[in-house]
Amino acid sequence: MSNLQTAKQLLNAADAVLISASNGLSISEGVNIFANNADFQRYFGSLATEYGITSILQGAQVQLPDEARQRFDHQLRRYLIYDYAGAPQFQQLQQLIGQRDYFVITSNADQHFQQNGFDSTKIWEIEGNFFDLAMQSPAWQAQQRRFQAFVKSHAQQNVVQLELGIGAANRLIKLPLMQLVAAQSQWHYLTLNLADQINILPSIQSRSTAVAGDLTQTLNALVKEP
């Protein structure tokens, strides 16, 4: 049996799915907050020329005059929300989850899970977002409490921790969730990532499956797999 077949069987048998996602998922849908690419120049070109900004992430973090900050924030909303038409990766995720309970932990700050129809009460934006959620705010803390409630309610069930595009050395989401899987004997860890970014704790190796390759292609193949 291939790892892809094993992955689909794990998802089909799951009582619930805990999704974790980072930059790799955003890049797979064509959004790269680190890049000075065509989209960045289209939406932020004048700001890049005036203030030397070279990426969305830099623009979000750098000190700008009030007028420039307003322009940047407006263009960011245009790019990530107003002009955003959704992405098939999220629809494929919804197909894979089906009617199961789920929760999402993401370091992506673009709100694209919400924009693609995922329940906002089932998402923890662990680093906040670009628009209306700051880390350690009451709303962020409420997201964290709902995550903790999800873990508690499914602690004795068959849960798949589905990791999407998180770097091998990530300690913000990847390592804590692998440790969480290690503490839950009924849980399984399923990582979809580029081959050189796959990293699995030895303690959960026997309850883990890795599917290496392009994330878009892997999700498409998983949906088609019986």
mmCIF file of the C-alpha atoms, coordinates in Angstrom:
data_MODEL
# 
_entry.id   MODEL 
# 
loop_
_atom_site.group_PDB 
_atom_site.id 
_atom_site.type_symbol 
_atom_site.label_atom_id 
_atom_site.label_alt_id 
_atom_site.label_comp_id 
_atom_site.label_asym_id 
_atom_site.label_entity_id 
_atom_site.label_seq_id 
_atom_site.pdbx_PDB_ins_code 
_atom_site.Cartn_x 
_atom_site.Cartn_y 
_atom_site.Cartn_z 
_atom_site.occupancy 
_atom_site.B_iso_or_equiv 
_atom_site.pdbx_formal_charge 
_atom_site.auth_seq_id 
_atom_site.auth_comp_id 
_atom_site.auth_asym_id 
_atom_site.auth_atom_id 
_atom_site.pdbx_PDB_model_num 
ATOM 1   C CA . MET A 1 1   ? 0.000   0.000  0.000  1.00 0.00 ? 1   MET A CA 1 
ATOM 2   C CA . SER A 1 2   ? 1.342   3.439  -0.903 1.00 0.00 ? 2   SER A CA 1 
ATOM 3   C CA . ASN A 1 3   ? 1.635   6.291  1.580  1.00 0.00 ? 3   ASN A CA 1 
ATOM 4   C CA . LEU A 1 4   ? -1.084  8.095  -0.361 1.00 0.00 ? 4   LEU A CA 1 
ATOM 5   C CA . GLN A 1 5   ? -3.465  5.150  0.069  1.00 0.00 ? 5   GLN A CA 1 
ATOM 6   C CA . THR A 1 6   ? -2.585  4.911  3.759  1.00 0.00 ? 6   THR A CA 1 
ATOM 7   C CA . ALA A 1 7   ? -3.239  8.635  4.163  1.00 0.00 ? 7   ALA A CA 1 
ATOM 8   C CA . LYS A 1 8   ? -6.675  8.365  2.595  1.00 0.00 ? 8   LYS A CA 1 
ATOM 9   C CA . GLN A 1 9   ? -7.577  5.382  4.766  1.00 0.00 ? 9   GLN A CA 1 
ATOM 10  C CA . LEU A 1 10  ? -6.522  7.290  7.884  1.00 0.00 ? 10  LEU A CA 1 
ATOM 11  C CA . LEU A 1 11  ? -8.719  10.235 6.925  1.00 0.00 ? 11  LEU A CA 1 
ATOM 12  C CA . ASN A 1 12  ? -11.652 7.991  6.026  1.00 0.00 ? 12  ASN A CA 1 
ATOM 13  C CA . ALA A 1 13  ? -11.461 6.290  9.423  1.00 0.00 ? 13  ALA A CA 1 
ATOM 14  C CA . ALA A 1 14  ? -10.934 9.438  11.505 1.00 0.00 ? 14  ALA A CA 1 
ATOM 15  C CA . ASP A 1 15  ? -13.441 10.650 14.070 1.00 0.00 ? 15  ASP A CA 1 
ATOM 16  C CA . ALA A 1 16  ? -12.005 14.170 13.771 1.00 0.00 ? 16  ALA A CA 1 
ATOM 17  C CA . VAL A 1 17  ? -9.219  16.029 11.966 1.00 0.00 ? 17  VAL A CA 1 
ATOM 18  C CA . LEU A 1 18  ? -6.829  18.553 13.470 1.00 0.00 ? 18  LEU A CA 1 
ATOM 19  C CA . ILE A 1 19  ? -5.410  20.614 10.586 1.00 0.00 ? 19  ILE A CA 1 
ATOM 20  C CA . SER A 1 20  ? -2.165  22.522 10.944 1.00 0.00 ? 20  SER A CA 1 
ATOM 21  C CA . ALA A 1 21  ? -1.002  24.841 8.185  1.00 0.00 ? 21  ALA A CA 1 
ATOM 22  C CA . SER A 1 22  ? 1.752   27.299 7.499  1.00 0.00 ? 22  SER A CA 1 
ATOM 23  C CA . ASN A 1 23  ? 3.454   29.057 4.654  1.00 0.00 ? 23  ASN A CA 1 
ATOM 24  C CA . GLY A 1 24  ? 3.563   26.035 2.364  1.00 0.00 ? 24  GLY A CA 1 
ATOM 25  C CA . LEU A 1 25  ? -0.223  26.064 2.035  1.00 0.00 ? 25  LEU A CA 1 
ATOM 26  C CA . SER A 1 26  ? -0.271  29.760 1.130  1.00 0.00 ? 26  SER A CA 1 
ATOM 27  C CA . ILE A 1 27  ? 2.493   29.313 -1.433 1.00 0.00 ? 27  ILE A CA 1 
ATOM 28  C CA . SER A 1 28  ? 0.614   26.389 -2.977 1.00 0.00 ? 28  SER A CA 1 
ATOM 29  C CA . GLU A 1 29  ? -2.307  28.722 -3.717 1.00 0.00 ? 29  GLU A CA 1 
ATOM 30  C CA . GLY A 1 30  ? -0.004  31.393 -5.139 1.00 0.00 ? 30  GLY A CA 1 
ATOM 31  C CA . VAL A 1 31  ? 0.281   33.706 -2.111 1.00 0.00 ? 31  VAL A CA 1 
ATOM 32  C CA . ASN A 1 32  ? 3.843   34.319 -0.945 1.00 0.00 ? 32  ASN A CA 1 
ATOM 33  C CA . ILE A 1 33  ? 4.178   37.028 1.698  1.00 0.00 ? 33  ILE A CA 1 
ATOM 34  C CA . PHE A 1 34  ? 7.985   36.750 1.537  1.00 0.00 ? 34  PHE A CA 1 
ATOM 35  C CA . ALA A 1 35  ? 8.333   37.370 -2.208 1.00 0.00 ? 35  ALA A CA 1 
ATOM 36  C CA . ASN A 1 36  ? 8.863   40.416 -4.392 1.00 0.00 ? 36  ASN A CA 1 
ATOM 37  C CA . ASN A 1 37  ? 6.848   38.888 -7.207 1.00 0.00 ? 37  ASN A CA 1 
ATOM 38  C CA . ALA A 1 38  ? 4.341   40.053 -9.815 1.00 0.00 ? 38  ALA A CA 1 
ATOM 39  C CA . ASP A 1 39  ? 1.448   40.174 -7.336 1.00 0.00 ? 39  ASP A CA 1 
ATOM 40  C CA . PHE A 1 40  ? 3.525   42.209 -4.905 1.00 0.00 ? 40  PHE A CA 1 
ATOM 41  C CA . GLN A 1 41  ? 4.444   44.717 -7.602 1.00 0.00 ? 41  GLN A CA 1 
ATOM 42  C CA . ARG A 1 42  ? 0.851   44.934 -8.829 1.00 0.00 ? 42  ARG A CA 1 
ATOM 43  C CA . TYR A 1 43  ? -0.576  45.781 -5.413 1.00 0.00 ? 43  TYR A CA 1 
ATOM 44  C CA . PHE A 1 44  ? 2.357   47.401 -3.610 1.00 0.00 ? 44  PHE A CA 1 
ATOM 45  C CA . GLY A 1 45  ? 4.656   48.653 -6.388 1.00 0.00 ? 45  GLY A CA 1 
ATOM 46  C CA . SER A 1 46  ? 4.363   52.356 -5.564 1.00 0.00 ? 46  SER A CA 1 
ATOM 47  C CA . LEU A 1 47  ? 4.993   51.701 -1.870 1.00 0.00 ? 47  LEU A CA 1 
ATOM 48  C CA . ALA A 1 48  ? 7.936   49.504 -2.770 1.00 0.00 ? 48  ALA A CA 1 
ATOM 49  C CA . THR A 1 49  ? 9.427   52.341 -4.814 1.00 0.00 ? 49  THR A CA 1 
ATOM 50  C CA . GLU A 1 50  ? 8.802   55.017 -2.176 1.00 0.00 ? 50  GLU A CA 1 
ATOM 51  C CA . TYR A 1 51  ? 9.773   53.087 0.963  1.00 0.00 ? 51  TYR A CA 1 
ATOM 52  C CA . GLY A 1 52  ? 11.977  50.222 -0.190 1.00 0.00 ? 52  GLY A CA 1 
ATOM 53  C CA . ILE A 1 53  ? 9.503   47.519 0.806  1.00 0.00 ? 53  ILE A CA 1 
ATOM 54  C CA . THR A 1 54  ? 10.348  44.170 -0.784 1.00 0.00 ? 54  THR A CA 1 
ATOM 55  C CA . SER A 1 55  ? 7.611   41.857 0.522  1.00 0.00 ? 55  SER A CA 1 
ATOM 56  C CA . ILE A 1 56  ? 4.200   41.831 2.162  1.00 0.00 ? 56  ILE A CA 1 
ATOM 57  C CA . LEU A 1 57  ? 5.682   40.589 5.425  1.00 0.00 ? 57  LEU A CA 1 
ATOM 58  C CA . GLN A 1 58  ? 8.206   43.406 5.500  1.00 0.00 ? 58  GLN A CA 1 
ATOM 59  C CA . GLY A 1 59  ? 5.493   45.940 4.698  1.00 0.00 ? 59  GLY A CA 1 
ATOM 60  C CA . ALA A 1 60  ? 3.346   44.625 7.535  1.00 0.00 ? 60  ALA A CA 1 
ATOM 61  C CA . GLN A 1 61  ? 6.188   44.926 10.045 1.00 0.00 ? 61  GLN A CA 1 
ATOM 62  C CA . VAL A 1 62  ? 8.066   48.079 9.041  1.00 0.00 ? 62  VAL A CA 1 
ATOM 63  C CA . GLN A 1 63  ? 7.294   51.537 10.436 1.00 0.00 ? 63  GLN A CA 1 
ATOM 64  C CA . LEU A 1 64  ? 5.498   53.641 7.811  1.00 0.00 ? 64  LEU A CA 1 
ATOM 65  C CA . PRO A 1 65  ? 4.022   57.153 7.875  1.00 0.00 ? 65  PRO A CA 1 
ATOM 66  C CA . ASP A 1 66  ? 0.284   57.122 8.631  1.00 0.00 ? 66  ASP A CA 1 
ATOM 67  C CA . GLU A 1 67  ? -0.772  57.807 5.038  1.00 0.00 ? 67  GLU A CA 1 
ATOM 68  C CA . ALA A 1 68  ? 1.507   55.075 3.693  1.00 0.00 ? 68  ALA A CA 1 
ATOM 69  C CA . ARG A 1 69  ? 0.297   52.621 6.352  1.00 0.00 ? 69  ARG A CA 1 
ATOM 70  C CA . GLN A 1 70  ? -3.310  53.287 5.320  1.00 0.00 ? 70  GLN A CA 1 
ATOM 71  C CA . ARG A 1 71  ? -2.407  52.696 1.655  1.00 0.00 ? 71  ARG A CA 1 
ATOM 72  C CA . PHE A 1 72  ? -0.570  49.491 2.504  1.00 0.00 ? 72  PHE A CA 1 
ATOM 73  C CA . ASP A 1 73  ? -3.427  48.165 4.638  1.00 0.00 ? 73  ASP A CA 1 
ATOM 74  C CA . HIS A 1 74  ? -5.973  49.003 1.937  1.00 0.00 ? 74  HIS A CA 1 
ATOM 75  C CA . GLN A 1 75  ? -3.928  47.216 -0.730 1.00 0.00 ? 75  GLN A CA 1 
ATOM 76  C CA . LEU A 1 76  ? -3.414  44.253 1.566  1.00 0.00 ? 76  LEU A CA 1 
ATOM 77  C CA . ARG A 1 77  ? -7.176  43.892 1.989  1.00 0.00 ? 77  ARG A CA 1 
ATOM 78  C CA . ARG A 1 78  ? -7.617  44.201 -1.769 1.00 0.00 ? 78  ARG A CA 1 
ATOM 79  C CA . TYR A 1 79  ? -5.071  41.477 -2.429 1.00 0.00 ? 79  TYR A CA 1 
ATOM 80  C CA . LEU A 1 80  ? -5.952  38.982 0.278  1.00 0.00 ? 80  LEU A CA 1 
ATOM 81  C CA . ILE A 1 81  ? -9.699  39.557 0.674  1.00 0.00 ? 81  ILE A CA 1 
ATOM 82  C CA . TYR A 1 82  ? -11.536 41.779 -1.831 1.00 0.00 ? 82  TYR A CA 1 
ATOM 83  C CA . ASP A 1 83  ? -9.865  40.449 -4.997 1.00 0.00 ? 83  ASP A CA 1 
ATOM 84  C CA . TYR A 1 84  ? -9.433  36.915 -3.629 1.00 0.00 ? 84  TYR A CA 1 
ATOM 85  C CA . ALA A 1 85  ? -11.555 34.296 -5.384 1.00 0.00 ? 85  ALA A CA 1 
ATOM 86  C CA . GLY A 1 86  ? -10.724 31.288 -3.223 1.00 0.00 ? 86  GLY A CA 1 
ATOM 87  C CA . ALA A 1 87  ? -8.479  28.314 -3.948 1.00 0.00 ? 87  ALA A CA 1 
ATOM 88  C CA . PRO A 1 88  ? -9.183  24.667 -4.783 1.00 0.00 ? 88  PRO A CA 1 
ATOM 89  C CA . GLN A 1 89  ? -6.844  23.442 -2.043 1.00 0.00 ? 89  GLN A CA 1 
ATOM 90  C CA . PHE A 1 90  ? -9.371  24.527 0.581  1.00 0.00 ? 90  PHE A CA 1 
ATOM 91  C CA . GLN A 1 91  ? -12.298 22.898 -1.192 1.00 0.00 ? 91  GLN A CA 1 
ATOM 92  C CA . GLN A 1 92  ? -10.270 19.692 -1.413 1.00 0.00 ? 92  GLN A CA 1 
ATOM 93  C CA . LEU A 1 93  ? -9.588  19.893 2.317  1.00 0.00 ? 93  LEU A CA 1 
ATOM 94  C CA . GLN A 1 94  ? -13.298 20.227 2.984  1.00 0.00 ? 94  GLN A CA 1 
ATOM 95  C CA . GLN A 1 95  ? -13.962 17.172 0.836  1.00 0.00 ? 95  GLN A CA 1 
ATOM 96  C CA . LEU A 1 96  ? -11.381 15.182 2.776  1.00 0.00 ? 96  LEU A CA 1 
ATOM 97  C CA . ILE A 1 97  ? -12.854 16.244 6.128  1.00 0.00 ? 97  ILE A CA 1 
ATOM 98  C CA . GLY A 1 98  ? -16.436 15.553 5.098  1.00 0.00 ? 98  GLY A CA 1 
ATOM 99  C CA . GLN A 1 99  ? -18.829 15.732 8.040  1.00 0.00 ? 99  GLN A CA 1 
ATOM 100 C CA . ARG A 1 100 ? -16.172 15.100 10.669 1.00 0.00 ? 100 ARG A CA 1 
ATOM 101 C CA . ASP A 1 101 ? -15.414 17.551 13.419 1.00 0.00 ? 101 ASP A CA 1 
ATOM 102 C CA . TYR A 1 102 ? -12.257 19.543 12.758 1.00 0.00 ? 102 TYR A CA 1 
ATOM 103 C CA . PHE A 1 103 ? -10.073 22.318 14.056 1.00 0.00 ? 103 PHE A CA 1 
ATOM 104 C CA . VAL A 1 104 ? -7.456  24.439 12.289 1.00 0.00 ? 104 VAL A CA 1 
ATOM 105 C CA . ILE A 1 105 ? -4.227  25.825 13.744 1.00 0.00 ? 105 ILE A CA 1 
ATOM 106 C CA . THR A 1 106 ? -2.453  28.133 11.322 1.00 0.00 ? 106 THR A CA 1 
ATOM 107 C CA . SER A 1 107 ? 0.338   30.673 11.366 1.00 0.00 ? 107 SER A CA 1 
ATOM 108 C CA . ASN A 1 108 ? -0.970  32.118 8.095  1.00 0.00 ? 108 ASN A CA 1 
ATOM 109 C CA . ALA A 1 109 ? -2.267  35.631 8.685  1.00 0.00 ? 109 ALA A CA 1 
ATOM 110 C CA . ASP A 1 110 ? -4.363  35.974 5.516  1.00 0.00 ? 110 ASP A CA 1 
ATOM 111 C CA . GLN A 1 111 ? -7.732  34.667 6.791  1.00 0.00 ? 111 GLN A CA 1 
ATOM 112 C CA . HIS A 1 112 ? -7.997  32.380 3.776  1.00 0.00 ? 112 HIS A CA 1 
ATOM 113 C CA . PHE A 1 113 ? -9.447  29.502 5.772  1.00 0.00 ? 113 PHE A CA 1 
ATOM 114 C CA . GLN A 1 114 ? -12.364 31.780 6.684  1.00 0.00 ? 114 GLN A CA 1 
ATOM 115 C CA . GLN A 1 115 ? -12.581 33.147 3.136  1.00 0.00 ? 115 GLN A CA 1 
ATOM 116 C CA . ASN A 1 116 ? -12.925 29.582 1.839  1.00 0.00 ? 116 ASN A CA 1 
ATOM 117 C CA . GLY A 1 117 ? -15.802 28.636 4.119  1.00 0.00 ? 117 GLY A CA 1 
ATOM 118 C CA . PHE A 1 118 ? -14.096 27.149 7.164  1.00 0.00 ? 118 PHE A CA 1 
ATOM 119 C CA . ASP A 1 119 ? -15.886 27.887 10.429 1.00 0.00 ? 119 ASP A CA 1 
ATOM 120 C CA . SER A 1 120 ? -14.235 30.867 12.137 1.00 0.00 ? 120 SER A CA 1 
ATOM 121 C CA . THR A 1 121 ? -14.993 29.309 15.539 1.00 0.00 ? 121 THR A CA 1 
ATOM 122 C CA . LYS A 1 122 ? -12.821 26.318 14.609 1.00 0.00 ? 122 LYS A CA 1 
ATOM 123 C CA . ILE A 1 123 ? -9.645  28.245 13.780 1.00 0.00 ? 123 ILE A CA 1 
ATOM 124 C CA . TRP A 1 124 ? -6.731  29.372 15.933 1.00 0.00 ? 124 TRP A CA 1 
ATOM 125 C CA . GLU A 1 125 ? -4.585  31.946 14.121 1.00 0.00 ? 125 GLU A CA 1 
ATOM 126 C CA . ILE A 1 126 ? -1.605  31.342 16.321 1.00 0.00 ? 126 ILE A CA 1 
ATOM 127 C CA . GLU A 1 127 ? 0.258   34.494 15.245 1.00 0.00 ? 127 GLU A CA 1 
ATOM 128 C CA . GLY A 1 128 ? -2.839  36.651 14.793 1.00 0.00 ? 128 GLY A CA 1 
ATOM 129 C CA . ASN A 1 129 ? -3.768  37.997 11.369 1.00 0.00 ? 129 ASN A CA 1 
ATOM 130 C CA . PHE A 1 130 ? -3.087  41.035 9.227  1.00 0.00 ? 130 PHE A CA 1 
ATOM 131 C CA . PHE A 1 131 ? -6.510  42.573 9.786  1.00 0.00 ? 131 PHE A CA 1 
ATOM 132 C CA . ASP A 1 132 ? -8.259  42.293 13.128 1.00 0.00 ? 132 ASP A CA 1 
ATOM 133 C CA . LEU A 1 133 ? -6.626  39.753 15.433 1.00 0.00 ? 133 LEU A CA 1 
ATOM 134 C CA . ALA A 1 134 ? -3.622  40.500 17.609 1.00 0.00 ? 134 ALA A CA 1 
ATOM 135 C CA . MET A 1 135 ? -1.716  37.870 19.550 1.00 0.00 ? 135 MET A CA 1 
ATOM 136 C CA . GLN A 1 136 ? -2.725  37.702 23.229 1.00 0.00 ? 136 GLN A CA 1 
ATOM 137 C CA . SER A 1 137 ? -5.928  39.668 22.552 1.00 0.00 ? 137 SER A CA 1 
ATOM 138 C CA . PRO A 1 138 ? -9.188  38.385 24.109 1.00 0.00 ? 138 PRO A CA 1 
ATOM 139 C CA . ALA A 1 139 ? -10.344 37.081 20.715 1.00 0.00 ? 139 ALA A CA 1 
ATOM 140 C CA . TRP A 1 140 ? -7.048  35.224 20.214 1.00 0.00 ? 140 TRP A CA 1 
ATOM 141 C CA . GLN A 1 141 ? -7.302  33.747 23.700 1.00 0.00 ? 141 GLN A CA 1 
ATOM 142 C CA . ALA A 1 142 ? -10.828 32.581 22.879 1.00 0.00 ? 142 ALA A CA 1 
ATOM 143 C CA . GLN A 1 143 ? -9.450  30.781 19.811 1.00 0.00 ? 143 GLN A CA 1 
ATOM 144 C CA . GLN A 1 144 ? -6.868  29.071 21.998 1.00 0.00 ? 144 GLN A CA 1 
ATOM 145 C CA . ARG A 1 145 ? -9.529  27.956 24.496 1.00 0.00 ? 145 ARG A CA 1 
ATOM 146 C CA . ARG A 1 146 ? -11.633 26.474 21.701 1.00 0.00 ? 146 ARG A CA 1 
ATOM 147 C CA . PHE A 1 147 ? -8.586  24.544 20.493 1.00 0.00 ? 147 PHE A CA 1 
ATOM 148 C CA . GLN A 1 148 ? -8.039  23.190 23.997 1.00 0.00 ? 148 GLN A CA 1 
ATOM 149 C CA . ALA A 1 149 ? -11.698 22.179 24.178 1.00 0.00 ? 149 ALA A CA 1 
ATOM 150 C CA . PHE A 1 150 ? -11.363 20.347 20.840 1.00 0.00 ? 150 PHE A CA 1 
ATOM 151 C CA . VAL A 1 151 ? -8.345  18.416 22.110 1.00 0.00 ? 151 VAL A CA 1 
ATOM 152 C CA . LYS A 1 152 ? -10.129 17.500 25.341 1.00 0.00 ? 152 LYS A CA 1 
ATOM 153 C CA . SER A 1 153 ? -13.321 16.378 23.618 1.00 0.00 ? 153 SER A CA 1 
ATOM 154 C CA . HIS A 1 154 ? -11.441 14.103 21.186 1.00 0.00 ? 154 HIS A CA 1 
ATOM 155 C CA . ALA A 1 155 ? -8.638  12.897 23.444 1.00 0.00 ? 155 ALA A CA 1 
ATOM 156 C CA . GLN A 1 156 ? -9.867  9.291  23.414 1.00 0.00 ? 156 GLN A CA 1 
ATOM 157 C CA . GLN A 1 157 ? -10.937 9.230  19.771 1.00 0.00 ? 157 GLN A CA 1 
ATOM 158 C CA . ASN A 1 158 ? -9.290  8.449  16.459 1.00 0.00 ? 158 ASN A CA 1 
ATOM 159 C CA . VAL A 1 159 ? -7.938  11.861 15.400 1.00 0.00 ? 159 VAL A CA 1 
ATOM 160 C CA . VAL A 1 160 ? -5.716  12.592 12.416 1.00 0.00 ? 160 VAL A CA 1 
ATOM 161 C CA . GLN A 1 161 ? -3.372  15.527 12.847 1.00 0.00 ? 161 GLN A CA 1 
ATOM 162 C CA . LEU A 1 162 ? -3.111  16.662 9.229  1.00 0.00 ? 162 LEU A CA 1 
ATOM 163 C CA . GLU A 1 163 ? -0.060  18.869 8.693  1.00 0.00 ? 163 GLU A CA 1 
ATOM 164 C CA . LEU A 1 164 ? 0.096   20.996 5.539  1.00 0.00 ? 164 LEU A CA 1 
ATOM 165 C CA . GLY A 1 165 ? 3.253   22.661 4.308  1.00 0.00 ? 165 GLY A CA 1 
ATOM 166 C CA . ILE A 1 166 ? 5.008   23.325 7.620  1.00 0.00 ? 166 ILE A CA 1 
ATOM 167 C CA . GLY A 1 167 ? 8.792   23.544 7.572  1.00 0.00 ? 167 GLY A CA 1 
ATOM 168 C CA . ALA A 1 168 ? 10.841  20.738 9.057  1.00 0.00 ? 168 ALA A CA 1 
ATOM 169 C CA . ALA A 1 169 ? 12.364  22.906 11.797 1.00 0.00 ? 169 ALA A CA 1 
ATOM 170 C CA . ASN A 1 170 ? 9.159   24.737 12.774 1.00 0.00 ? 170 ASN A CA 1 
ATOM 171 C CA . ARG A 1 171 ? 8.810   24.915 16.564 1.00 0.00 ? 171 ARG A CA 1 
ATOM 172 C CA . LEU A 1 172 ? 5.716   27.137 16.705 1.00 0.00 ? 172 LEU A CA 1 
ATOM 173 C CA . ILE A 1 173 ? 3.202   24.614 15.379 1.00 0.00 ? 173 ILE A CA 1 
ATOM 174 C CA . LYS A 1 174 ? 4.946   21.487 14.120 1.00 0.00 ? 174 LYS A CA 1 
ATOM 175 C CA . LEU A 1 175 ? 6.887   20.417 17.202 1.00 0.00 ? 175 LEU A CA 1 
ATOM 176 C CA . PRO A 1 176 ? 4.125   21.130 19.770 1.00 0.00 ? 176 PRO A CA 1 
ATOM 177 C CA . LEU A 1 177 ? 1.568   19.235 17.700 1.00 0.00 ? 177 LEU A CA 1 
ATOM 178 C CA . MET A 1 178 ? 3.855   16.252 17.218 1.00 0.00 ? 178 MET A CA 1 
ATOM 179 C CA . GLN A 1 179 ? 4.312   16.254 20.986 1.00 0.00 ? 179 GLN A CA 1 
ATOM 180 C CA . LEU A 1 180 ? 0.532   16.440 21.378 1.00 0.00 ? 180 LEU A CA 1 
ATOM 181 C CA . VAL A 1 181 ? 0.125   13.414 19.106 1.00 0.00 ? 181 VAL A CA 1 
ATOM 182 C CA . ALA A 1 182 ? 2.725   11.582 21.206 1.00 0.00 ? 182 ALA A CA 1 
ATOM 183 C CA . ALA A 1 183 ? 0.582   12.197 24.296 1.00 0.00 ? 183 ALA A CA 1 
ATOM 184 C CA . GLN A 1 184 ? -2.642  10.940 22.662 1.00 0.00 ? 184 GLN A CA 1 
ATOM 185 C CA . SER A 1 185 ? -2.342  7.220  22.017 1.00 0.00 ? 185 SER A CA 1 
ATOM 186 C CA . GLN A 1 186 ? -5.306  7.091  19.605 1.00 0.00 ? 186 GLN A CA 1 
ATOM 187 C CA . TRP A 1 187 ? -4.100  9.926  17.384 1.00 0.00 ? 187 TRP A CA 1 
ATOM 188 C CA . HIS A 1 188 ? -2.226  9.692  14.082 1.00 0.00 ? 188 HIS A CA 1 
ATOM 189 C CA . TYR A 1 189 ? 0.093   12.175 12.420 1.00 0.00 ? 189 TYR A CA 1 
ATOM 190 C CA . LEU A 1 190 ? -0.180  12.775 8.674  1.00 0.00 ? 190 LEU A CA 1 
ATOM 191 C CA . THR A 1 191 ? 2.180   15.233 7.014  1.00 0.00 ? 191 THR A CA 1 
ATOM 192 C CA . LEU A 1 192 ? 1.924   16.474 3.420  1.00 0.00 ? 192 LEU A CA 1 
ATOM 193 C CA . ASN A 1 193 ? 5.052   18.346 2.415  1.00 0.00 ? 193 ASN A CA 1 
ATOM 194 C CA . LEU A 1 194 ? 8.053   18.564 0.144  1.00 0.00 ? 194 LEU A CA 1 
ATOM 195 C CA . ALA A 1 195 ? 10.407  15.650 0.682  1.00 0.00 ? 195 ALA A CA 1 
ATOM 196 C CA . ASP A 1 196 ? 13.164  17.779 2.233  1.00 0.00 ? 196 ASP A CA 1 
ATOM 197 C CA . GLN A 1 197 ? 10.727  19.320 4.732  1.00 0.00 ? 197 GLN A CA 1 
ATOM 198 C CA . ILE A 1 198 ? 9.398   16.100 6.223  1.00 0.00 ? 198 ILE A CA 1 
ATOM 199 C CA . ASN A 1 199 ? 10.484  15.580 9.810  1.00 0.00 ? 199 ASN A CA 1 
ATOM 200 C CA . ILE A 1 200 ? 8.797   13.217 12.270 1.00 0.00 ? 200 ILE A CA 1 
ATOM 201 C CA . LEU A 1 201 ? 9.561   12.687 15.954 1.00 0.00 ? 201 LEU A CA 1 
ATOM 202 C CA . PRO A 1 202 ? 10.812  9.150  16.623 1.00 0.00 ? 202 PRO A CA 1 
ATOM 203 C CA . SER A 1 203 ? 8.225   8.805  19.407 1.00 0.00 ? 203 SER A CA 1 
ATOM 204 C CA . ILE A 1 204 ? 5.340   8.973  16.908 1.00 0.00 ? 204 ILE A CA 1 
ATOM 205 C CA . GLN A 1 205 ? 6.988   7.271  13.926 1.00 0.00 ? 205 GLN A CA 1 
ATOM 206 C CA . SER A 1 206 ? 4.781   4.187  14.258 1.00 0.00 ? 206 SER A CA 1 
ATOM 207 C CA . ARG A 1 207 ? 1.639   6.358  14.137 1.00 0.00 ? 207 ARG A CA 1 
ATOM 208 C CA . SER A 1 208 ? 2.786   8.626  11.333 1.00 0.00 ? 208 SER A CA 1 
ATOM 209 C CA . THR A 1 209 ? 2.469   8.788  7.564  1.00 0.00 ? 209 THR A CA 1 
ATOM 210 C CA . ALA A 1 210 ? 4.274   11.200 5.260  1.00 0.00 ? 210 ALA A CA 1 
ATOM 211 C CA . VAL A 1 211 ? 3.230   11.958 1.704  1.00 0.00 ? 211 VAL A CA 1 
ATOM 212 C CA . ALA A 1 212 ? 6.040   13.768 -0.072 1.00 0.00 ? 212 ALA A CA 1 
ATOM 213 C CA . GLY A 1 213 ? 5.522   16.081 -3.017 1.00 0.00 ? 213 GLY A CA 1 
ATOM 214 C CA . ASP A 1 214 ? 3.841   19.222 -4.219 1.00 0.00 ? 214 ASP A CA 1 
ATOM 215 C CA . LEU A 1 215 ? 0.987   20.049 -1.852 1.00 0.00 ? 215 LEU A CA 1 
ATOM 216 C CA . THR A 1 216 ? -1.485  20.963 -4.590 1.00 0.00 ? 216 THR A CA 1 
ATOM 217 C CA . GLN A 1 217 ? -0.876  17.697 -6.422 1.00 0.00 ? 217 GLN A CA 1 
ATOM 218 C CA . THR A 1 218 ? -1.033  15.662 -3.202 1.00 0.00 ? 218 THR A CA 1 
ATOM 219 C CA . LEU A 1 219 ? -4.377  17.131 -2.118 1.00 0.00 ? 219 LEU A CA 1 
ATOM 220 C CA . ASN A 1 220 ? -5.788  16.544 -5.600 1.00 0.00 ? 220 ASN A CA 1 
ATOM 221 C CA . ALA A 1 221 ? -4.587  12.936 -5.538 1.00 0.00 ? 221 ALA A CA 1 
ATOM 222 C CA . LEU A 1 222 ? -6.015  12.351 -2.051 1.00 0.00 ? 222 LEU A CA 1 
ATOM 223 C CA . VAL A 1 223 ? -9.458  13.573 -3.099 1.00 0.00 ? 223 VAL A CA 1 
ATOM 224 C CA . LYS A 1 224 ? -9.426  11.174 -6.074 1.00 0.00 ? 224 LYS A CA 1 
ATOM 225 C CA . GLU A 1 225 ? -8.154  8.228  -4.016 1.00 0.00 ? 225 GLU A CA 1 
ATOM 226 C CA . PRO A 1 226 ? -11.049 5.894  -3.008 1.00 0.00 ? 226 PRO A CA 1 
# 
